[in-house]
Amino acid sequence: MPLAILQTLKKRDFRTWLKMIVLAALAVRAVVLVIVLLSGPWSEAYMTPPTTPPRDDYRYVAGAERYAQEAASIWDREAFTRVFDEYGDWVGHLLDQPFSVAPLWYFIACFLRYVSGSSIPIRVLNVCLSAAAVGYTGLFVQAVYGEKAGKIASLSLAFLPFPVLYSCFAYKEQLVMLLTMVLFYHAVLIRQGRFHPARLVSTVLCALALLLTRSGVSAALIGLCLLIALVKPGFLALIKKDRRVLVLTVACGVAAAAVLALLYPTIRYKLDYYLSGNAENEGMALRLITVTGLKDLYKLPLTWFYAMLSPVSLFHKIECFYDITAMLNVTLIPVAVAAAMYLFKKKPDPLVYYGCLLYYLLSAVPSIAIFRHYFSLLPLTLAGGSAFAAGMNEKEKRWFIILSAALLVLIVGYYFWRNQLHA
């Protein structure tokens, strides 16, 4: 039966094929969500609850539940502020700075809980957002690296254990991933000359939603997308030829500068906060790859590779779904190896590739020990890995297999030594 399905898919055009993969991704996530919801105490949070302060997914769900009980109407700022204060979250006091506190996901969670009377719709929404991200990842990779790479990337994101399990909890990263891939895809389309006014409107709305969902590096992403969209081969000649392009470029530059200026205090605070946290990381292995300042830039390759594999851990006690994910994430080893090997291959669009790589590092370096902060960029790892897999020759294939196997042995050996022999 699976073979028959694959044969059927091969006969479809790419967009029809992608729609079927998105539906399959949605179905798989729906089944896993049911399993998660029936898992008793494990269903409360992705990582072991409770903690002080509570982790994001638990706080969103619990806060939304309390809000639904105490709010006098669908929007009650006083109740919203009071409820999240109890969880050590001061978002309600800073709503006059929406681009700094990024309250959109709080509002979505509270609205869904208030209207439906249940927390399940929050997770159902995440499952749907995750499946939609599969579609936009496939479209982005296909537009930049070709149809075969687009199929590999979308299949990987649809069925890898990490994105499937993680989508069943209330973290906002599913929304961040979808918005990120929509922006990248639209930027590439504009770069390739496929401009449409409706696409511009949806791009602006997605950019605003992203800024209201995750502050800090989101401004850098929007700036990168503007760069990708506007700076294309022959761009200077085009400016000289068409003054409308010059006016649009200047307007976009001014807008990007204004956004960066508005968010500068938040960006500076977060960089200082997470880099100082990196300096306090415990464990020799993690300290070897964390960047705490300019003097540590030589660690960037290790930081990048570690981020592409995170979270991974073996031979430990299983207490929550995070522990299961950390064990199953050995499936990311070939993905990370392929993405690393692609670094040394010729790129069809270097600006897009290196721009995405720079943004990935900008997101991962300050918070290398907090995998959820760069989970939304998993599609960028899949993009590089899929591009390599789609075009590798026999020699590259042999090296890919050798390096993947060697890394698997190394990781298994390390965690067996750490979690069993030194337990």
HUFEN-V871804 format. One record per residue. PHI is phi as a letter, one per 40 degrees, with the letter a starting at -180 (none if undefined). BURIAL is b if it has 24 or more other ideal C-beta (glycine too) atoms within 12 Angstrom, else e. D_FIRST is the distance of its C-alpha to the first C-alpha in whole Angstrom. Layout:
# HUFEN-V871804
PHI:BURIAL:D_FIRST ; PHI:BURIAL:D_FIRST
This chain:
# HUFEN-V871804
none:e:0 ; d:e:4 ; c:e:5 ; c:e:5 ; c:e:6 ; c:e:9 ; c:e:10 ; c:e:11 ; c:e:12 ; c:e:14 ; c:e:16 ; c:e:17 ; c:e:21 ; d:b:21 ; c:e:22 ; c:e:20 ; d:b:17 ; c:b:19 ; c:e:19 ; c:b:16 ; c:b:16 ; c:b:19 ; c:e:17 ; c:b:15 ; c:b:18 ; c:b:19 ; c:e:17 ; c:b:17 ; c:b:21 ; c:b:21 ; c:e:19 ; c:b:21 ; c:b:25 ; c:e:24 ; c:e:24 ; c:b:27 ; c:b:29 ; c:e:29 ; c:e:30 ; g:e:34 ; d:e:36 ; c:b:34 ; c:b:33 ; c:b:36 ; a:b:36 ; c:b:33 ; b:b:36 ; d:e:38 ; c:b:41 ; c:e:43 ; b:e:45 ; b:e:49 ; c:e:48 ; c:b:45 ; c:b:42 ; d:b:40 ; c:b:38 ; c:b:40 ; c:b:43 ; c:b:41 ; c:b:39 ; c:b:43 ; c:b:45 ; c:b:43 ; c:b:43 ; c:b:47 ; c:b:47 ; c:b:46 ; c:e:48 ; b:e:52 ; c:b:51 ; c:e:54 ; a:e:51 ; c:e:48 ; b:e:50 ; b:e:53 ; c:b:54 ; c:e:56 ; c:b:53 ; d:b:51 ; c:b:53 ; c:e:54 ; c:b:51 ; c:b:50 ; d:e:53 ; c:e:52 ; b:b:49 ; g:e:51 ; b:b:50 ; c:e:53 ; d:b:51 ; c:b:53 ; c:e:56 ; b:e:55 ; c:e:53 ; c:e:56 ; b:e:54 ; c:e:50 ; c:b:49 ; c:b:51 ; c:b:49 ; f:b:46 ; c:b:46 ; d:b:43 ; c:b:40 ; d:b:43 ; c:b:44 ; c:b:40 ; c:b:39 ; c:b:43 ; c:b:42 ; c:b:39 ; c:b:40 ; c:b:43 ; c:e:41 ; c:e:39 ; g:e:40 ; a:e:38 ; c:b:36 ; c:b:33 ; d:b:33 ; c:b:34 ; c:b:31 ; c:b:28 ; d:b:30 ; c:b:29 ; c:b:26 ; c:b:26 ; c:b:28 ; c:b:26 ; c:b:23 ; c:b:25 ; c:b:27 ; d:b:23 ; c:b:24 ; c:b:27 ; c:b:27 ; d:b:24 ; c:b:27 ; c:b:30 ; c:b:28 ; c:b:27 ; c:b:31 ; c:b:32 ; b:b:30 ; h:b:28 ; c:b:24 ; c:e:22 ; c:b:24 ; c:b:24 ; c:b:20 ; c:b:20 ; c:b:23 ; c:b:21 ; c:b:18 ; c:b:20 ; c:b:22 ; c:b:19 ; b:b:18 ; c:b:21 ; d:b:22 ; d:b:25 ; c:b:25 ; c:b:23 ; c:b:25 ; c:b:28 ; c:b:27 ; c:b:27 ; b:b:31 ; c:b:34 ; c:b:35 ; c:b:36 ; c:b:34 ; c:b:31 ; c:b:33 ; c:b:35 ; c:b:32 ; c:b:31 ; c:b:35 ; c:b:35 ; c:b:32 ; c:b:33 ; c:b:37 ; c:b:36 ; c:b:33 ; c:b:36 ; c:b:39 ; c:b:37 ; c:b:36 ; c:b:40 ; d:b:41 ; c:e:39 ; g:e:41 ; c:e:39 ; c:e:41 ; a:e:41 ; d:e:43 ; c:e:41 ; c:e:39 ; c:e:42 ; c:e:43 ; c:e:39 ; c:b:40 ; c:b:43 ; c:e:42 ; c:b:39 ; c:b:42 ; c:e:44 ; c:b:41 ; c:b:41 ; c:b:44 ; c:b:44 ; b:b:41 ; b:b:42 ; c:b:46 ; g:b:47 ; c:b:45 ; d:b:43 ; c:b:46 ; c:b:46 ; c:b:42 ; c:b:44 ; c:b:46 ; c:b:44 ; c:b:42 ; c:b:45 ; c:b:46 ; c:b:42 ; c:b:43 ; c:b:46 ; c:b:47 ; b:b:45 ; d:e:47 ; g:e:50 ; c:e:50 ; c:e:54 ; c:e:55 ; c:e:53 ; c:e:55 ; c:e:58 ; c:e:57 ; b:e:56 ; c:e:58 ; c:e:55 ; c:b:53 ; c:e:56 ; c:e:56 ; c:e:53 ; c:b:52 ; c:e:56 ; c:e:54 ; c:b:51 ; c:e:53 ; c:e:56 ; c:e:53 ; c:b:51 ; c:e:54 ; c:e:55 ; c:b:52 ; c:b:52 ; c:e:56 ; c:e:55 ; c:b:52 ; d:e:55 ; d:e:56 ; c:b:52 ; c:b:51 ; c:e:54 ; c:e:54 ; c:b:50 ; c:b:51 ; c:e:54 ; c:e:52 ; c:b:49 ; c:b:51 ; c:e:53 ; c:e:50 ; d:b:49 ; c:e:52 ; c:e:52 ; d:b:49 ; c:e:49 ; h:e:48 ; c:e:48 ; c:e:45 ; c:b:45 ; c:e:48 ; c:e:47 ; b:b:45 ; c:b:47 ; b:b:49 ; b:b:52 ; i:e:54 ; c:e:54 ; c:e:55 ; b:e:52 ; c:e:50 ; c:e:50 ; c:b:47 ; d:b:45 ; d:e:42 ; c:b:42 ; c:b:42 ; c:b:39 ; c:b:37 ; c:b:37 ; c:b:36 ; c:b:33 ; c:b:32 ; c:b:34 ; c:b:33 ; b:b:33 ; a:b:34 ; b:b:33 ; f:e:35 ; b:e:36 ; c:e:37 ; c:e:34 ; b:e:35 ; a:b:33 ; c:b:30 ; d:b:32 ; c:b:32 ; c:b:29 ; d:b:28 ; c:b:31 ; c:b:29 ; c:b:26 ; c:b:27 ; c:b:27 ; c:b:24 ; c:b:27 ; d:b:28 ; c:b:26 ; c:b:27 ; c:b:30 ; c:b:31 ; c:b:29 ; c:b:31 ; c:b:35 ; c:b:34 ; c:b:34 ; d:b:37 ; c:e:39 ; b:b:37 ; c:e:38 ; b:e:37 ; c:e:36 ; a:b:38 ; d:e:40 ; c:b:42 ; c:b:39 ; c:b:37 ; c:e:41 ; c:b:41 ; c:b:38 ; c:b:39 ; c:b:42 ; c:b:41 ; d:b:39 ; c:b:42 ; c:b:44 ; c:b:41 ; c:b:41 ; d:b:44 ; c:b:46 ; b:b:44 ; c:b:42 ; c:b:42 ; b:b:40 ; d:b:37 ; c:b:36 ; c:b:39 ; b:b:36 ; d:b:33 ; c:b:33 ; c:b:33 ; d:b:30 ; d:b:29 ; c:b:32 ; c:b:30 ; c:b:27 ; c:b:29 ; c:b:31 ; c:b:28 ; c:b:25 ; c:b:28 ; c:b:29 ; c:b:25 ; c:b:25 ; b:b:28 ; c:b:29 ; c:e:30 ; c:e:30 ; c:e:33 ; c:e:32 ; c:e:28 ; c:e:30 ; c:e:33 ; c:b:30 ; c:e:28 ; c:e:32 ; c:b:33 ; c:b:30 ; c:e:30 ; c:e:34 ; c:b:33 ; c:b:31 ; c:e:34 ; c:e:36 ; c:b:35 ; c:e:34 ; c:e:37 ; c:b:39 ; c:b:38 ; c:e:38 ; c:e:42 ; c:e:42 ; c:e:41 ; b:e:41 ; c:e:44 ; b:e:46 ; c:e:45
